Amino acid sequence: MLYTHVLEMRSEATAMVDRQIATCTKEMSLTPEHFVHSLSPVLEQEGGSVEQDDSQVTISNGARRAVVRFSRQPDRRLGSLILPVLKVDMRFEGYTGNEIKRFSDKFDLTFMRMGG
């Protein structure tokens, strides 16, 4: 799987409370349909309620909320090989550092592809 991983933490003040916001961007070699289908193990681990549309999945569980947005990018061509490209942006609200790591580890394991 081809992807780049960027994790950025920043504090965002609100009128009532300071919350930690974390964002992560990945570039993946998947179609949107395959991505949504393969996301199930991550959603099961998180629990809570799940809302989904054509370009976003939102997972809400108490004070935590994860928003996973995805968009199709131009295909990548390597000779006669054509690979789909999907940009995936994840935003974590109300998650601790350990919870984000657990989510990210499950996400990466779910989408890991081995070949031989």
N, C-alpha and C positions, 0 to 999 in steps of 0.2 A: 504494500500500500504506500502510495506517495502522499506525504503530508508534511506540513510545517506546523510547529506548535509554538504558540506564543502565550505566555501566562503573565498577566499584568494585574497587580493588586493596587487599589487606591481606596482611600476613604472618601465617602460621599456624605456630607452632612445634610440632614433633613431638619425640619422645624422641631420635630419631637425627639428624634434619636439619631445617633450616628450609627451607620451600618457599614459593614465591610462589603465591598462589591468586587467581584473577581470576574475577569473576562478571559476567554480563551478562543483562539482562531485556529482552525485546521483546514488544510486543503487535502481532500480525500479523492481517491479514484473509485467513485461509486456513482450510480444513478440515484436520484432522489427516492425512487421507489424501493431500491435495495437498501438504502440508508434507513428509511423509516421501518421497513420490515426487520432489519437487523438490530434496531435499537431496543427491541423488546426486553432483553435481559437487563439492560441498564434501567429501564422504566420499572421493572419488577423489583429491583433492588431498592430503588428510591421510595416506592410506595406512594401514598398520597393520591391526589387527583391529577389526571392528565388531560390536557386539552390539545387538540391537534388540528392543523389545517394544512394547506398545500405547501407551506414554506416554513412552518414553525411548530415546535412541540414545547408546551409549557408544563412543568411538573411543579405542583404546589403541595407542600407538606408542612402544616403549621406555619411557623414564621419563615420557613425556607421556600425559596422559589428559584427554579432553574429554567431558563429560556434557551432553547436550542433552535437557532435559525439556520436555514440551509438554502443555498441558491446554486443553480446549475451554472457552470462557467464554460467557456469554449473548450471543446475536446482537445486533448494533448495528442499530438501525432509523433510517433517514433517509427520512422520508415513506414511500413504497411500496417503497423499496429496503431489502433485508435483507442485511446483511454478516456473515459468520461472523467470530468473534473467537477467536484462539488465543494463549494466553500461552506464551512460550518462555523458559525459563531455561537459560543456559549456564554451565558451571563448567569452568574451565581449571586443571589441576594440572600443574606441571612445565614450563609454557610460558614462554618469554621474552616480553618486551613486543613484539618484532618478530614472533614467531610468532603471538601473539594478534592483532596488527594484520593479518597476512596472512590468518588464518582469518576475521576479521571482514570484511575487504574482499571476500573470495571469497563469504562468506555474503550480504553486502549486494548484491553484483553478481548473484548467483544469483537472489535474490528480488526484484530491482528489476523493476517493471512500468511500462512506458511506454504512454501512450495518446494518442489524438489525435482 
